């Protein structure tokens, strides 16, 4: 192994440790502003990462969503971390509405 290879590998390891620490801090409430950024009374969420739809989570009540919100946001943050700078389309509020409308039609 060359010095350059070792330095590159150590840099990658340091970056991964930093990412893991940020995710752990976030999961433990280290970013309370984002963790509390849910809409009062909501019982579900539609999430997009880098402009692409990644998840829809629906719960039986707003209190259930409130209870799991920090973990959901942490998982969405991990999705964003792993996506890196991969930009997709633009998943808009209108697109979320169309998705929910379609799902509603399928369950009616």
C-alpha positions, -999 to +999 in steps of 0.1 A: +000+000+000+012+035-008+010+065+015-016+080-008-038+048-006-036+047+032-044+084+035-074+080+012-087+050+031-082+068+065-101+098+051-130+076+040-131+060+074-131+094+092-159+105+069-180+074+077-174+078+115-184+115+112-216+105+093-224+079+119-220+103+147-242+129+130-269+103+125-267+091+161-268+127+174-298+134+152-316+102+163-310+111+199-326+145+195-295+164+185-314+183+158-346+192+177-357+218+151-360+193+123-372+165+146-401+187+157-410+201+123-442+180+118-477+194+112-499+193+143-528+169+138-511+150+109-514+112+110-491+106+080-462+118+060-449+117+025-412+120+021-389+129-008-351+128-009-332+147-036-365+154-054-375+118-055-404+101-036-390+077-010-417+069+015-452+073+027-460+065+063-496+065+076-506+060+112-538+054+132-536+088+150-516+120+152-502+109+186-487+078+169-470+099+143-457+123+170-443+094+189-423+080+160-415+113+142-379+116+154-371+081+142-388+087+108-369+119+102-337+102+112-344+074+086-352+100+060-319+118+068-300+086+064-317+081+030-305+116+021-270+109+033-267+077+013-282+095-018-253+120-017-257+146-044-279+124-067-306+148-079-338+134-092-369+152-104-389+176-083-414+159-060-438+186-052-467+190-028-489+187-059-473+153-067-478+142-031-515+152-034-519+132-066-502+102-050-525+103-020-556+108-042-546+077-062-541+057-031-575+069-018-591+057-050-576+023-047-588+018-011-623+032-017 
